[in-house]
Amino acid sequence: MGGCHYSRKRREFLRRGSVAGGAALLLGRFPYSLYAGTTPKRAQDRVTLGRTGIEVSRLAQGTGSFGSGGRSNQTNLGTEGLAELLRAGVDQGLNFWDMGEDYGSHPAIKEALKTVPRDKVVIMTKADVKGPDKLRASLDHFRKEMGTDMIDIVLMHCMFAPDWPTRLADSMDVLSEAKEKGVVRAVGVSCHSVAALQASAKSDWVDVQLARLNPVGIEMDDEADVVAPILEGMRKQGKGVIGMKILGAGFLREEVEPALEYAVSSPALDAFTIGAENRGELEDLLAKIPAASTRG
């Protein structure tokens, strides 16, 4: 299926700096008052992912900022450094760790689990799909890397093609078998095209969907008003929906508050993942999310 890369068109647009002002303008137009609540929503709040019964914190600790080839901004901290950041999230009330084969972040799980009880965290990872035999071997390898017998959520990574449920049926069977054996608790996909996302919405096999969503469409499959209704429909079906690219792969760093306001108010999402790169960024997110949920 290929790796997940930023589009050349968007990269060039961002390099010219045009998106900064445009994003601020569009974010300012979002009707926050229609979605603002009276009770703050916290990053630490527990939400249930659809029909899975899995309870996660609203915020997942992402580990794949600019992740590819076994590295990411988080894994650049080193195994112990990333493990310490994961532990800090748990100490602050989070319980959701978002990993990936491409990020090289699995060993940090094993280190973190030396002091964090396994039943206190939900682990999600993503596997590159290169055939059923490779996927079966990957599941065994992942569990050894992480030091756990069970992975809560395993997603097939980076679906682009609209026929992925047919093309990858044999790999889906591997994950279904793993779920039956208790090796994983829930299965699903991350999508990187609207066509793939629409196929996911039609698939009863999908328990959990990871999808790109922010109000200005940066590094997304399409604009928010196209993607969000698909995700809302998936939630109504009982699928768990987790948002990614909430801060536009970092390009909304100067617009964190309004981007968070969109994510926390969106009826399309159960939870969302953001990759803090240090403890200061993590604590900043934890402080800003409650304020974002009640802004009118």
N, C-alpha and C positions, 0 to 999 in steps of 0.2 A: 504493500500500500504506500510505501515511501515514507520519508520523514516529514515532520511538521515544520514548515518554514514560513517566514514572513513573506508576503507578496512583494515583488519588486515595486509595483505601483505604489503601494502604501508606504514602503520604505523611502522611496524618493519623495513622496509627498511630505512625509514627516521630516526628512532631511532639510527640505526647503523651509521648514518652520511654520508652514501655513496651518498645520493642524492645531497648534497651540491656541491661537486666537479663535479659530473655528470651534474647537472643542469647548472653550470657555463660553462662547456664545450659545451653542446648542445646549450645554449643560444648564445654563441660566434659564433656558426656555422650558425645561422639564417641569410639569405641574406638580411639584412636590406636595402642595397643600391638599391635593386629592388623595394622597397616599399616606400622609403623615399620621402617626398614631398618637394616642395620649399616654400610652405606657411604653417606655423605652424598650427596644429590643437590644439584647447584648450579644456580643460575639460568643459568649459562653452558654447562651441558652441552648437547651437540647431540643432538637427537631427530629422527627422520624422520616426516614427516606422512603416515601411511598409505602408499598406493600411489603417491603423487606423486613420491617420491624426493627431495623438498625437505627439506634439513636446516636446522633452526632451533634457536636457543637455547631452553631450556625456558621462559624468561621473555621475552615480547615487551614492547617499550616502547610502551605505549598513549599515544594523543594525543587522546583524546576524552572526558575527564572532564567530565560535564555538557555534552557537545558537541551543539550544534544551531545552525542558522542561520549556519554558517560560522565559529563560534567555539567554544572549549573552554577549560578551565583551562590547558591546555598552550599553546594558540595565543595566550593572553593574555600569554605570555612574549615575544611578538614573533617574527618569522621567525628572526632570528639567535639569540635566546634559546633557542628550541626546537631549532634546529639544533645549538647547543652542547650541549644536554642529550642529543640523539641521539648526537652524537659521543662524549660521556662514556660512554654505554652501550657503544659499540663499543670504546672504550679499556679498558673493564672486562670485555670478552669476550662481550658480547651481539651478536647479529647479526640481530635480528628487529624490524622497525618496523611498527607497527599504525596505519594511517592511515584517513581516511574523508572522503568528499565533504562530509558535514555538518559536519565539524570545522574545515575551512579549514586543514588541516595540510599539504597537499601542497607548498606553496612552501618549507617548511622542509626537505623532502627535497632539493630542488634546491640549497639552500644547503649542507646537510650533505655532499652528494656532491662538493662542490668539493674536499674534503680526504679523504673516505672513498671508497676504491675501490668501484665499483658491485658487483663480484663478491664483496665482503666482507659484503654485507647482503641480507636477504630482505625485500622490501617487500610488504605486504598492504594493500589498500584496499577500501572498500565503496562501492558505487554505488547511489543511489536509482534505482529502476526505474520509468521513465515512458514505456515503449515502446521498441521495438527501434532506431528511428532516433535517439532521444535517447541511448540507451545506447551506440550506436556512436560518436556524437559525443563522449560523455563519455570514452570510452576514449582518444580522440585528445587531448582536452583535458587529461586526467589526466597523460598522458605528457609533454606540454609543460610543465605545471605542475611536474612532478617532475624534469624534465631527464633522462629515461631513455626508451629505445626499448621497454623491456620491463618489465612489472609481474609480479612473481612470482605473486601470488594476488589475484584479484578476486572479491569476494563481492557477491551481490545482498543489499541491506540490509533488515533488519526484515521478515521474512516472518511474517505473522499467519494468513493464510487456509489451510485444509487443502488447498485445490485449487491452491496456487500453482504446482506443476509443470505443470498444464494451462493455467492462466490466463496464465502467463508463458513459455510454450513458445517464442514467437518471440524473446523477449529471451535466453532460454537458448541459442538457436541463435546469437545474436550472439557470446556468450562462447565457445561451442564453436568457432566460426569463428576467433575471435581466438586461441584456444589452438592450433588447427591451423596458423595463420600464425606462431606463436611470439611473438605480442604479449603473451600471458599464458602462464604455466606451469600454473596450476591454477585451478579455478573452484569456487564453492560459494555458501553462503548464511549469513546470520545469522538466527536464528529468535527470535521473541518470543511464541510460544504453543506449547503442547504439541502441538496438532494440526498446526501447521506443522512442528514437529520430527519428528513421526512420519512425515509425508509425505516429509521429507528423508531419513529412514532408509530409505525404500522406493525412493528415486531413485538409479539408477545414475549419473546425471549429476553428482551431488555428489562432488567430490574432497575438499573441506574444509568442515567445519562449525564455526561459531562459536556457542557457546551459553552461557547464563548458568548459573553453578553456584557455590554456596557452601553450607555445611552447615546454615544456618538458613532458607534460602528467601527471603532479602531480595532484592527486585527480580528475581525469577525467574519462569519460566513456571509452575512448580508447586513442590512441595517436593522436596528433594534425592533422596529415595527414589523419586520418580517419574521425575525427569529423568535421574539418573545411569545407571540400567539402559538407557535408550534410547541414551545416548551410548556406553556400553560395547558395545552391539550394533553401533553404527556403526563403532567401532574394529575390531571383529572382521571386519567387511565389508571393511576396508581403507581406510576414510575417515580422513582426518586430523581430529582433534577438538581444538579450542582453546577453553579456558574463558575467560569474561569475567565481570564482576561478582564476582570472587573476594573482594573486600572490600565487597560489597554496595553498590556505587556510593558508597563512602566511609563508609557508615554503620557499618562494622566497623573503623574506624580505631583504636578503642581495643582491638580484639581481633585485631590483625594476626597475632600468632604462631599462635593456634589456627586462624585462617582459612587461613593459609598451610599449616599442617600438613595440613588437609583437602585442599587443592588438590594438594599435592605427593605425597600418598599415594593420591590417587584413581585407580583403574583406568579411569576414564571419560575421562581427559584425556591427550593427548600433550604439550601445552604450555598456557600460560595467559598472558593479557595483563593488565597492571596499569599504570595511568597515574601514574607518579611526576610530581610537579609541580615538583621542584627536585632538584639533585644530592644533597642530604642525604637526601631520601626514597628516591632511587634506591639510594644506597649502603646505606641501612638495609635495603632489601629484599634486596640481594645478600648481606648479612651474615646475615639471619634465615632465608632459605630453606634453607641446609644444615642448620642446627640443627633446623628444622621436620621435615626428612625422617627424622631418627633418633630423634625423641622417642618414648619408650615409655609 
